[in-house]
Amino acid sequence: MTGRAAFVLTLLRFWAGKVLNAIGVPGVVVPGTYEAGIGEASVRITLGPLFTVVTVNGLDVYIHRFTGAIDGVGFSLATGCRPAGTPAPERSAALPAAEPAPTRS
């Protein structure tokens, strides 16, 4: 393919994409996995019957298959990610401590 033909094809793809976006046609993605060569980035795309799930470093983004709208996000612990090691919160001074219930004698 010559340089001019490649340019024309790219221009055609660009304008076709703009038209499809303008009329609201969702984009097409191919399932797969990408591991970055530098840094710690991992991207996985899976296709389900209702949602396309894009997972980036353990964060799942659920995209509606037919509208292309983001439906929600989730966090997958199965990827080896751990919750941050933050200490448990102290009891608030605004809340009274629970008193033992009175007993019958």
All heavy atoms as an XYZ file, in Angstrom:
755
protein
N       0.852     -1.167      0.000
C       0.000      0.000      0.000
C       0.899      1.230      0.000
O       1.841      1.314      0.774
C      -0.915     -0.036      1.231
C      -1.848      1.132      1.295
S      -2.958      1.125      2.720
C      -4.028     -0.206      2.348
N       0.604      2.144     -0.847
C       1.409      3.366     -0.948
C       1.072      4.304      0.204
O       0.062      4.144      0.886
C       1.130      4.081     -2.286
O      -0.216      4.546     -2.292
C       1.394      3.156     -3.458
N       1.921      5.277      0.390
C       1.712      6.265      1.456
C       0.424      7.047      1.262
O      -0.299      7.313      2.220
N       0.124      7.391      0.029
C      -1.103      8.159     -0.247
C      -2.349      7.309      0.025
O      -3.311      7.783      0.608
C      -1.101      8.646     -1.696
C      -2.334      9.465     -2.046
C      -2.156     10.179     -3.376
N      -3.366     10.769     -3.850
C      -3.853     11.931     -3.455
N      -3.206     12.628     -2.541
N      -4.975     12.408     -3.956
N      -2.317      6.034     -0.351
C      -3.461      5.146     -0.114
C      -3.678      4.938      1.383
O      -4.821      4.914      1.861
C      -3.248      3.818     -0.815
N      -2.597      4.814      2.147
C      -2.701      4.648      3.588
C      -3.313      5.894      4.227
O      -4.151      5.805      5.131
C      -1.335      4.352      4.195
N      -2.908      7.071      3.728
C      -3.447      8.326      4.244
C      -4.951      8.428      3.951
O      -5.743      8.789      4.820
C      -2.705      9.518      3.632
C      -3.289     10.842      4.023
C      -3.097     11.342      5.309
C      -4.041     11.585      3.128
C      -3.639     12.551      5.677
C      -4.599     12.795      3.487
C      -4.391     13.278      4.769
N      -5.356      8.094      2.741
C      -6.772      8.154      2.356
C      -7.579      7.170      3.203
O      -8.677      7.498      3.676
C      -6.944      7.884      0.845
C      -8.405      7.687      0.483
C      -6.333      9.012      0.031
N      -7.059      5.963      3.429
C      -7.748      4.975      4.240
C      -7.899      5.473      5.685
O      -8.968      5.331      6.287
C      -6.995      3.644      4.211
C      -7.643      2.497      4.974
C      -9.015      2.174      4.406
C      -6.750      1.274      4.923
N      -6.856      6.075      6.232
C      -6.921      6.616      7.589
C      -7.947      7.732      7.668
O      -8.733      7.805      8.618
C      -5.535      7.131      8.032
O      -4.617      6.036      7.999
C      -5.573      7.714      9.427
N      -7.966      8.602      6.676
C      -8.931      9.702      6.639
C     -10.362      9.161      6.546
O     -11.268      9.662      7.218
C      -8.618     10.617      5.446
C      -9.181     12.021      5.486
C      -8.730     12.752      6.740
C      -8.739     12.793      4.252
N     -10.560      8.139      5.750
C     -11.877      7.511      5.613
C     -12.321      6.892      6.938
O     -13.485      7.049      7.352
C     -11.826      6.432      4.527
C     -13.102      6.329      3.733
C     -12.826      6.852      2.334
C     -13.561      4.915      3.673
N     -11.417      6.190      7.614
C     -11.734      5.596      8.917
C     -12.073      6.672      9.938
O     -12.991      6.514     10.751
C     -10.555      4.756      9.418
C     -10.383      3.461      8.646
C      -9.169      2.662      9.089
N      -9.144      2.463     10.527
C      -8.045      2.260     11.232
N      -6.870      2.242     10.634
N      -8.108      2.081     12.523
N     -11.346      7.791      9.897
C     -11.575      8.895     10.821
C     -12.995      9.442     10.651
O     -13.739      9.591     11.616
C     -10.529      9.989     10.591
C     -10.772     11.229     11.394
C     -10.423     11.275     12.733
C     -11.342     12.352     10.806
C     -10.649     12.417     13.478
C     -11.561     13.494     11.547
C     -11.222     13.532     12.885
N     -13.393      9.749      9.417
C     -14.708     10.331      9.170
C     -15.828      9.316      9.395
O     -16.910      9.670      9.874
C     -14.776     10.969      7.779
C     -14.029     12.268      7.787
C     -12.824     12.518      7.224
C     -14.429     13.466      8.442
N     -12.431     13.813      7.492
C     -13.410     14.415      8.235
C     -15.533     13.842      9.192
C     -13.470     15.707      8.748
C     -15.591     15.134      9.697
C     -14.571     16.045      9.476
N     -15.585      8.050      9.082
C     -16.589      7.016      9.367
C     -16.809      6.917     10.870
O     -17.951      6.794     11.345
C     -16.156      5.673      8.793
N     -15.726      6.995     11.651
C     -15.832      6.973     13.113
C     -16.604      8.163     13.643
O     -17.416      8.038     14.558
N     -16.377      9.338     13.083
C     -17.107     10.539     13.513
C     -18.597     10.397     13.225
O     -19.433     10.761     14.058
C     -16.543     11.786     12.832
C     -15.185     12.208     13.406
C     -14.714     13.513     12.883
C     -15.337     14.723     13.462
N     -15.049     15.063     14.827
N     -18.946      9.852     12.055
C     -20.359      9.664     11.698
C     -21.007      8.644     12.634
O     -22.107      8.861     13.152
C     -20.508      9.242     10.214
C     -21.922      8.771      9.916
C     -20.116     10.384      9.297
N     -20.332      7.521     12.872
C     -20.875      6.494     13.765
C     -21.053      7.029     15.181
O     -22.052      6.727     15.847
C     -19.992      5.244     13.753
C     -19.991      4.460     12.444
C     -18.936      3.367     12.481
C     -21.360      3.881     12.153
N     -20.104      7.831     15.670
C     -20.238      8.447     16.991
C     -21.418      9.409     17.022
O     -22.159      9.463     18.005
C     -18.965      9.183     17.388
C     -17.878      8.255     17.855
O     -18.136      7.113     18.221
N     -16.646      8.736     17.837
N     -21.598     10.175     15.961
C     -22.678     11.168     15.911
C     -24.053     10.513     15.957
O     -24.984     11.071     16.538
C     -22.540     12.023     14.655
N     -24.200      9.335     15.366
C     -25.512      8.682     15.384
C     -25.658      7.702     16.547
O     -26.683      7.043     16.681
C     -25.823      7.981     14.034
C     -24.808      6.891     13.715
C     -25.922      8.987     12.914
C     -25.135      6.101     12.453
N     -24.635      7.628     17.398
C     -24.745      6.860     18.639
C     -24.446      5.383     18.552
O     -24.875      4.617     19.415
N     -23.714      4.947     17.541
C     -23.360      3.532     17.429
C     -22.198      3.245     18.383
O     -21.179      3.923     18.334
C     -22.953      3.181     15.974
C     -22.473      1.741     15.884
C     -24.108      3.426     15.028
N     -22.358      2.255     19.303
C     -21.258      1.950     20.214
C     -20.040      1.388     19.479
O     -20.173      0.786     18.412
C     -21.839      0.914     21.174
C     -23.149      0.508     20.644
C     -23.535      1.446     19.539
N     -18.877      1.596     20.062
C     -17.640      1.104     19.460
C     -17.495     -0.394     19.614
O     -18.171     -1.036     20.413
N     -16.607     -0.966     18.861
C     -16.356     -2.404     18.886
C     -15.001     -2.633     19.551
O     -14.031     -1.957     19.246
C     -16.343     -2.972     17.449
C     -16.015     -4.447     17.461
C     -17.666     -2.712     16.772
N     -14.962     -3.591     20.483
C     -13.694     -3.960     21.114
C     -13.484     -5.455     20.946
O     -14.427     -6.222     20.793
C     -13.647     -3.597     22.615
C     -13.669     -2.105     22.815
C     -14.770     -4.243     23.368
N     -12.249     -5.854     20.986
C     -11.871     -7.260     20.848
C     -11.374     -7.743     22.203
O     -10.576     -7.066     22.854
C     -10.765     -7.410     19.778
C     -10.312     -8.846     19.665
C     -11.250     -6.883     18.448
N     -11.846     -8.900     22.685
C     -11.365     -9.393     23.971
C      -9.874     -9.710     23.916
O      -9.355    -10.129     22.887
C     -12.189    -10.659     24.216
C     -12.748    -11.048     22.905
C     -12.803     -9.807     22.063
N      -9.204     -9.474     25.038
C      -7.775     -9.770     25.089
C      -7.163     -9.236     26.365
O      -7.845     -8.674     27.224
N      -5.859     -9.406     26.479
C      -5.105     -8.966     27.649
C      -3.868     -8.219     27.189
O      -3.245     -8.590     26.192
C      -4.679    -10.183     28.498
O      -5.853    -10.904     28.874
C      -3.942     -9.767     29.744
N      -3.528     -7.169     27.925
C      -2.329     -6.390     27.625
C      -1.555     -6.188     28.918
O      -2.118     -5.741     29.918
C      -2.699     -5.031     27.024
C      -1.522     -4.109     26.869
C      -0.620     -4.277     25.831
C      -1.291     -3.087     27.774
C       0.467     -3.448     25.688
C      -0.206     -2.242     27.641
C       0.673     -2.427     26.596
O       1.752     -1.606     26.465
N      -0.303     -6.555     28.917
C       0.594     -6.325     30.051
C       1.652     -5.331     29.595
O       2.336     -5.568     28.600
C       1.263     -7.627     30.488
C       0.314     -8.709     30.950
C      -0.336     -8.402     32.280
O       0.272     -7.666     33.093
O      -1.458     -8.882     32.500
N       1.783     -4.229     30.310
C       2.747     -3.206     29.935
C       4.168     -3.699     30.181
O       4.436     -4.390     31.160
C       2.506     -1.927     30.723
N       5.062     -3.357     29.287
C       6.458     -3.729     29.429
C       7.169     -2.900     30.483
O       8.104     -3.354     31.122
N       6.716     -1.667     30.670
C       7.288     -0.811     31.707
C       6.187     -0.455     32.685
O       5.039     -0.279     32.319
C       7.916      0.477     31.108
C       6.860      1.268     30.338
C       9.090      0.156     30.220
C       7.340      2.616     29.873
N       6.504     -0.404     33.938
C       5.496     -0.103     34.949
C       4.630     -1.311     35.230
O       4.806     -2.386     34.671
N       3.684     -1.117     36.115
C       2.796     -2.206     36.495
C       1.398     -1.909     35.975
O       0.526     -1.476     36.718
C       2.783     -2.370     38.006
C       4.119     -2.820     38.564
C       4.066     -3.019     40.061
O       2.968     -3.194     40.613
O       5.127     -2.991     40.678
N       1.176     -2.114     34.700
C      -0.142     -1.887     34.106
C      -0.622     -3.168     33.453
O       0.093     -3.804     32.697
C      -0.073     -0.765     33.085
N      -1.848     -3.529     33.782
C      -2.457     -4.722     33.219
C      -3.873     -4.370     32.780
O      -4.652     -3.835     33.567
C      -2.490     -5.826     34.280
O      -3.215     -6.928     33.814
N      -4.208     -4.651     31.528
C      -5.534     -4.360     30.992
C      -6.103     -5.653     30.417
O      -5.427     -6.351     29.671
C      -5.473     -3.278     29.885
C      -6.848     -3.004     29.317
C      -4.844     -2.003     30.417
N      -7.352     -5.968     30.792
C      -8.014     -7.161     30.266
C      -9.414     -6.766     29.805
O     -10.120     -6.040     30.494
C      -8.110     -8.228     31.347
C      -8.697     -9.531     30.828
C      -8.804    -10.583     31.910
N      -9.819    -10.152     32.864
C      -9.751    -10.339     34.163
N      -8.712    -10.917     34.692
N     -10.718     -9.932     34.953
N      -9.814     -7.235     28.636
C     -11.152     -6.973     28.099
C     -11.848     -8.315     27.924
O     -11.318     -9.214     27.274
C     -11.086     -6.232     26.755
C     -10.401     -4.884     26.934
C     -12.476     -6.056     26.170
C     -10.140     -4.148     25.638
N     -13.024     -8.451     28.541
C     -13.824     -9.656     28.378
C     -15.219     -9.258     27.898
O     -15.735     -8.214     28.281
C     -13.943    -10.449     29.693
O     -14.440     -9.586     30.712
C     -12.610    -11.007     30.128
N     -15.799    -10.087     27.058
C     -17.123     -9.828     26.512
C     -18.114    -10.809     27.118
O     -17.923    -12.015     27.047
C     -17.116     -9.972     24.989
C     -16.111     -9.100     24.230
C     -16.171     -9.408     22.752
C     -16.388     -7.638     24.491
N     -19.168    -10.285     27.714
C     -20.233    -11.106     28.258
C     -21.514    -10.855     27.480
O     -21.550    -10.024     26.580
N     -22.591    -11.575     27.816
C     -23.832    -11.397     27.069
C     -24.482    -10.031     27.277
O     -25.147     -9.523     26.388
C     -24.737    -12.516     27.595
C     -24.151    -12.928     28.891
C     -22.685    -12.613     28.825
N     -24.268     -9.411     28.443
C     -24.865     -8.101     28.703
C     -23.853     -6.973     28.782
O     -24.170     -5.837     28.465
C     -25.663     -8.134     30.016
C     -26.859     -9.066     30.049
C     -27.503     -9.052     31.429
C     -27.869     -8.663     28.990
N     -22.635     -7.291     29.225
C     -21.645     -6.241     29.466
C     -20.293     -6.599     28.871
O     -19.926     -7.762     28.793
C     -21.445     -6.014     30.976
C     -22.702     -5.625     31.685
C     -23.415     -6.549     32.413
C     -23.174     -4.332     31.611
C     -24.577     -6.204     33.059
C     -24.343     -3.964     32.253
C     -25.043     -4.905     32.978
N     -19.570     -5.582     28.485
C     -18.154     -5.693     28.195
C     -17.449     -5.239     29.465
O     -17.784     -4.187     30.015
C     -17.755     -4.792     27.017
O     -18.443     -5.229     25.857
C     -16.267     -4.822     26.777
N     -16.510     -6.027     29.964
C     -15.806     -5.677     31.192
C     -14.365     -5.328     30.836
O     -13.644     -6.140     30.259
C     -15.836     -6.834     32.213
C     -15.137     -6.419     33.505
C     -17.260     -7.273     32.488
N     -13.979     -4.097     31.171
C     -12.602     -3.649     30.980
C     -11.983     -3.588     32.367
O     -12.445     -2.835     33.225
C     -12.548     -2.270     30.290
C     -11.111     -1.809     30.142
C     -13.241     -2.317     28.938
N     -10.943     -4.401     32.587
C     -10.274     -4.453     33.881
C      -8.897     -3.813     33.749
O      -8.096     -4.223     32.919
C     -10.119     -5.910     34.354
O     -11.411     -6.523     34.375
C      -9.507     -5.982     35.734
N      -8.656     -2.787     34.561
C      -7.360     -2.103     34.573
C      -6.809     -2.199     35.992
O      -7.384     -1.641     36.928
C      -7.487     -0.629     34.151
C      -6.137      0.061     34.182
C      -8.124     -0.517     32.779
N      -5.719     -2.956     36.142
C      -5.062     -3.150     37.440
C      -6.052     -3.536     38.545
O      -6.001     -3.024     39.647
C      -4.282     -1.905     37.847
C      -3.083     -1.688     36.978
O      -2.657     -2.568     36.248
N      -2.526     -0.493     37.032
N      -6.988     -4.433     38.241
C      -7.921     -4.931     39.246
C      -9.216     -4.153     39.365
O     -10.123     -4.574     40.066
N      -9.348     -3.016     38.697
C     -10.582     -2.239     38.713
C     -11.412     -2.627     37.497
O     -10.966     -2.476     36.364
C     -10.282     -0.737     38.691
C     -11.512      0.162     38.706
C     -12.211      0.053     40.049
C     -11.113      1.589     38.431
N     -12.615     -3.173     37.739
C     -13.492     -3.626     36.658
C     -14.465     -2.513     36.287
O     -15.159     -1.981     37.161
C     -14.296     -4.853     37.090
C     -13.425     -6.035     37.466
O     -12.329     -6.149     36.891
O     -13.838     -6.833     38.314
N     -14.532     -2.170     35.013
C     -15.496     -1.193     34.506
C     -16.472     -1.951     33.618
O     -16.066     -2.570     32.632
C     -14.800     -0.066     33.713
C     -15.821      0.931     33.197
C     -13.746      0.627     34.561
N     -17.755     -1.923     33.980
C     -18.793     -2.641     33.249
C     -19.449     -1.691     32.242
O     -20.003     -0.669     32.625
C     -19.843     -3.200     34.215
C     -19.268     -4.249     35.119
C     -18.642     -3.900     36.307
C     -19.322     -5.578     34.771
C     -18.089     -4.863     37.132
C     -18.776     -6.556     35.586
C     -18.161     -6.187     36.760
O     -17.613     -7.149     37.572
N     -19.382     -2.064     30.967
C     -19.917     -1.236     29.890
C     -21.055     -2.008     29.228
O     -20.882     -3.156     28.830
C     -18.821     -0.892     28.869
C     -17.684     -0.166     29.582
C     -19.372     -0.064     27.724
C     -16.437     -0.015     28.760
N     -22.223     -1.371     29.114
C     -23.393     -2.009     28.509
C     -23.084     -2.371     27.067
O     -22.583     -1.550     26.305
C     -24.590     -1.066     28.591
C     -25.883     -1.742     28.309
N     -26.355     -1.938     27.038
C     -26.798     -2.278     29.151
C     -27.516     -2.549     27.099
N     -27.810     -2.772     28.368
N     -23.360     -3.616     26.683
C     -22.994     -4.110     25.349
C     -23.682     -3.359     24.222
O     -23.124     -3.179     23.151
C     -23.344     -5.599     25.210
C     -22.467     -6.556     25.947
C     -21.114     -6.762     25.299
N     -21.134     -7.189     23.930
C     -20.943     -8.417     23.503
N     -20.719     -9.368     24.361
N     -20.941     -8.697     22.227
N     -24.934     -2.935     24.428
C     -25.692     -2.368     23.324
C     -25.699     -0.851     23.290
O     -25.838     -0.262     22.227
C     -27.120     -2.915     23.339
C     -27.147     -4.412     23.205
C     -27.483     -5.211     24.273
C     -26.782     -5.021     22.016
C     -27.479     -6.594     24.162
C     -26.765     -6.401     21.887
C     -27.121     -7.182     22.963
N     -25.549     -0.193     24.458
C     -25.568      1.274     24.458
C     -24.178      1.868     24.545
O     -23.980      3.018     24.187
C     -26.399      1.807     25.637
O     -25.761      1.424     26.862
C     -27.816      1.281     25.595
N     -23.217      1.113     25.077
C     -21.872      1.649     25.253
C     -21.729      2.500     26.502
O     -20.674      3.056     26.764
N     -22.781      2.588     27.318
C     -22.745      3.397     28.537
C     -22.088      2.607     29.671
O     -22.241      1.395     29.770
C     -24.158      3.788     28.948
N     -21.364      3.319     30.533
C     -20.770      2.683     31.711
C     -21.891      2.379     32.687
O     -22.678      3.252     33.047
C     -19.695      3.584     32.351
C     -18.521      3.735     31.396
C     -19.244      3.009     33.687
C     -17.431      4.651     31.899
N     -21.977      1.110     33.105
C     -23.045      0.682     33.996
C     -22.586      0.635     35.448
O     -23.393      0.707     36.352
C     -23.567     -0.686     33.566
C     -24.860     -1.044     34.249
O     -25.849     -0.335     34.007
O     -24.876     -2.006     35.044
N     -21.312      0.503     35.679
C     -20.813      0.461     37.045
C     -19.366      0.026     37.091
O     -18.770     -0.288     36.061
N     -18.807      0.040     38.292
C     -17.425     -0.386     38.487
C     -17.372     -1.347     39.669
O     -18.261     -1.361     40.514
C     -16.467      0.808     38.745
C     -16.394      1.718     37.543
C     -16.884      1.588     39.963
N     -16.343     -2.138     39.694
C     -16.135     -3.066     40.793
C     -14.656     -3.293     40.989
O     -13.833     -2.921     40.152
N     -14.298     -3.898     42.117
C     -12.900     -4.161     42.421
C     -12.725     -5.646     42.589
O     -13.444     -6.290     43.338
C     -12.482     -3.430     43.702
C     -11.031     -3.545     44.005
C     -10.099     -2.842     43.275
C     -10.589     -4.359     45.020
C      -8.748     -2.955     43.554
C      -9.242     -4.471     45.305
C      -8.324     -3.764     44.572
N     -11.801     -6.215     41.867
C     -11.581     -7.654     41.900
C     -10.383     -7.971     42.785
O      -9.261     -7.605     42.469
C     -11.333     -8.162     40.481
O     -10.998     -9.512     40.514
N     -10.627     -8.677     43.891
C      -9.529     -9.078     44.775
C      -8.783    -10.278     44.220
O      -7.695    -10.588     44.652
C     -10.058     -9.396     46.176
C     -10.577     -8.204     46.966
C     -11.173     -8.677     48.283
C      -9.470     -7.213     47.221
N      -9.380    -10.961     43.253
C      -8.758    -12.152     42.693
C      -7.490    -11.825     41.915
O      -6.720    -12.707     41.595
C      -9.750    -12.872     41.788
N      -7.248    -10.573     41.601
C      -6.078    -10.199     40.825
C      -4.818    -10.092     41.677
O      -3.757     -9.816     41.162
C      -6.304     -8.854     40.121
O      -6.547     -7.859     41.115
C      -7.451     -8.930     39.149
N      -4.956    -10.285     42.991
C      -3.794    -10.196     43.859
C      -3.678     -8.843     44.538
O      -2.780     -8.617     45.322
N      -4.591     -7.933     44.265
C      -4.578     -6.629     44.925
C      -5.110     -6.797     46.341
O      -5.967     -7.616     46.598
C      -5.434     -5.627     44.157
S      -4.801     -5.299     42.520
N      -4.574     -6.004     47.254
C      -5.022     -6.054     48.638
C      -5.550     -4.683     49.035
O      -5.062     -3.670     48.552
C      -3.858     -6.425     49.557
C      -3.281     -7.778     49.292
C      -2.187     -8.111     50.292
N      -1.148     -7.105     50.413
C      -0.106     -6.981     49.592
N       0.019     -7.790     48.571
N       0.815     -6.059     49.777
N      -6.542     -4.650     49.939
C      -6.970     -3.356     50.452
C      -5.808     -2.678     51.169
O      -4.915     -3.342     51.690
C      -8.095     -3.693     51.429
C      -8.550     -5.063     51.037
C      -7.342     -5.747     50.445
N      -5.815     -1.375     51.184
C      -4.738     -0.621     51.834
C      -4.663     -0.981     53.311
O      -5.672     -1.286     53.949
C      -4.972      0.870     51.666
N      -3.482     -0.941     53.866
C      -3.276     -1.294     55.265
C      -3.586     -0.131     56.188
O      -2.738      0.272     56.963
N      -4.771      0.421     56.117
C      -5.133      1.542     56.974
C      -5.635      1.001     58.301
O      -6.299     -0.033     58.361
C      -6.225      2.411     56.320
O      -7.338      1.573     56.017
C      -5.725      3.055     55.049
N      -5.333      1.697     59.388
C      -5.793      1.227     60.690
C      -7.310      1.381     60.815
O      -7.920      2.206     60.142
C      -5.058      2.137     61.678
C      -4.715      3.353     60.895
C      -4.551      2.911     59.476
N      -7.906      0.573     61.682
C      -9.345      0.674     61.924
C      -9.640      2.015     62.572
O      -8.849      2.514     63.383
C      -9.793     -0.460     62.828
N     -10.756      2.641     62.220
C     -11.065      3.942     62.810
C     -11.339      3.815     64.305
O     -11.879      2.813     64.766
C     -12.310      4.392     62.037
C     -12.908      3.145     61.512
C     -11.766      2.194     61.298
N     -10.963      4.839     65.041
C     -11.235      4.886     66.476
C     -12.719      5.158     66.675
O     -13.389      5.682     65.809
C     -10.412      6.006     67.132
C      -8.911      5.800     67.037
C      -8.454      4.652     67.916
O      -9.033      4.444     69.003
O      -7.524      3.951     67.502
N     -13.235      4.804     67.841
C     -14.641      5.077     68.138
C     -14.820      6.579     68.253
O     -14.048      7.266     68.896
C     -15.036      4.393     69.433
C     -16.473      4.577     69.776
C     -16.951      3.411     70.623
N     -18.342      3.480     70.904
C     -19.301      3.106     70.075
N     -18.989      2.654     68.899
N     -20.556      3.171     70.414
N     -15.833      7.088     67.600
C     -16.093      8.520     67.598
C     -16.534      8.975     68.977
O     -17.318      8.313     69.648
C     -17.166      8.846     66.566
O     -17.538     10.199     66.675
N     -16.043     10.141     69.400
C     -16.444     10.692     70.688
C     -17.893     11.149     70.647
O     -18.542     11.287     71.676
C     -15.532     11.858     71.059
N     -18.441     11.373     69.462
C     -19.818     11.829     69.342
C     -20.804     10.708     69.625
O     -21.946     10.967     69.973
C     -20.059     12.387     67.940
N     -20.376      9.471     69.491
C     -21.267      8.349     69.743
C     -21.020      7.802     71.140
O     -19.880      7.517     71.508
C     -21.031      7.236     68.717
C     -21.330      7.577     67.268
C     -20.910      6.418     66.374
C     -22.810      7.866     67.093
N     -22.074      7.672     71.939
C     -21.856      7.126     73.281
C     -21.520      5.644     73.203
O     -21.944      4.946     72.294
C     -23.216      7.349     73.980
C     -24.200      7.411     72.861
C     -23.455      7.997     71.675
N     -20.759      5.193     74.169
C     -20.424      3.773     74.236
C     -21.681      2.992     74.601
O     -22.543      3.479     75.335
C     -19.331      3.542     75.269
N     -21.795      1.806     74.105
C     -22.966      0.983     74.402
C     -22.947      0.597     75.870
O     -21.926      0.187     76.408
C     -22.965     -0.254     73.519
N     -24.108      0.774     76.527
C     -24.212      0.401     77.932
C     -24.820     -0.996     78.014
O     -25.654     -1.351     77.192
C     -25.087      1.413     78.680
C     -24.459      2.798     78.704
C     -25.352      3.795     79.439
O     -26.284      3.359     80.146
O     -25.106      4.973     79.290
N     -24.429     -1.771     78.991
C     -25.016     -3.112     79.114
C     -26.507     -3.002     79.399
O     -26.961     -2.107     80.097
C     -24.256     -3.746     80.266
C     -23.491     -2.671     80.923
C     -23.441     -1.498     79.997
N     -27.288     -3.909     78.848
C     -28.732     -3.912     79.072
C     -29.033     -4.374     80.490
O     -28.345     -5.260     81.025
C     -29.398     -4.842     78.056
N     -30.045     -3.759     81.105
C     -30.369     -4.194     82.467
C     -30.914     -5.623     82.456
O     -31.579     -6.042     81.523
C     -31.459     -3.196     82.928
C     -31.987     -2.578     81.662
C     -30.902     -2.690     80.646
N     -30.621     -6.375     83.494
C     -31.076     -7.758     83.606
C     -32.144     -7.872     84.675
O     -32.168     -7.088     85.628
C     -29.905     -8.693     83.925
O     -29.330     -8.277     85.168
C     -28.850     -8.670     82.840
N     -33.020     -8.837     84.541
C     -34.036     -9.080     85.577
C     -33.440     -9.984     86.655
O     -32.687    -10.880     86.370
C     -35.259     -9.764     84.986
C     -36.012     -8.890     84.059
C     -37.283     -9.587     83.637
N     -37.972     -8.782     82.663
C     -39.088     -9.122     82.096
N     -39.633    -10.277     82.385
N     -39.664     -8.332     81.246
N     -33.829     -9.697     87.884
C     -33.322    -10.573     88.940
C     -34.410    -11.396     89.548
O     -35.536    -11.294     89.332
C     -32.612     -9.794     90.031
O     -33.238     -8.614     90.337
